[in-house]
Amino acid sequence: MTGDSVVLSVAGEIDMSEAPAFEREVLTVLADRPHALVVDLSAVDFFGSHGISVLLTALRHALRYGVGFAVVADHRPVRRPLEVTDLAETLSLHATLPEALAALEDSAALTEGSITRHAAQR
């Protein structure tokens, strides 16, 4: 992973009409291959299935590019759809931005530690 972590803050409604713009923005950020991307949905009032689809697309790209990925949402309109679809853990859902950033740091430290240990064993 290279570069800084990026926090993409989203507000309003993520429905069928807004999802394409949301997806373009997320994929534009990921194309720059930041260290990590946190999608902050704390100010989103409505989050439909099209928004979930965008997050899954973003996760696929993040994994392909080696970019850390997390989502922030602490309120029912966003958390509930992600929990009902059993995607909260898959998408690394956190209640606060500091929690998400800390989880990404912990994940990076574990990965770096694993790589170091593996190289030392050879």
Stockholm file with secondary structure:
# STOCKHOLM 1.0

chainA/1-122         MTGDSVVLSVAGEIDMSEAPAFEREVLTVLADRPHALVVDLSAVDFFGSHGISVLLTALRHALRYGVGFAVVADHRPVRRPLEVTDLAETLSLHATLPEALAALEDSAALTEGSITRHAAQR
#=GR chainA/1-122 SS CCSCEEEEEEEEEESTTTHHHHHHHHHHHHHTCCSEEEEEEEEEEEECHHHHHHHHHHHHHHHHHTCEEEEECCSHHHHHHHHHTTCTTTTTEESSHHHHHHHHHHHHHHHHHHHHHHHHHC
#=GC SS_cons         CCSCEEEEEEEEEESTTTHHHHHHHHHHHHHTCCSEEEEEEEEEEEECHHHHHHHHHHHHHHHHHTCEEEEECCSHHHHHHHHHTTCTTTTTEESSHHHHHHHHHHHHHHHHHHHHHHHHHC
//
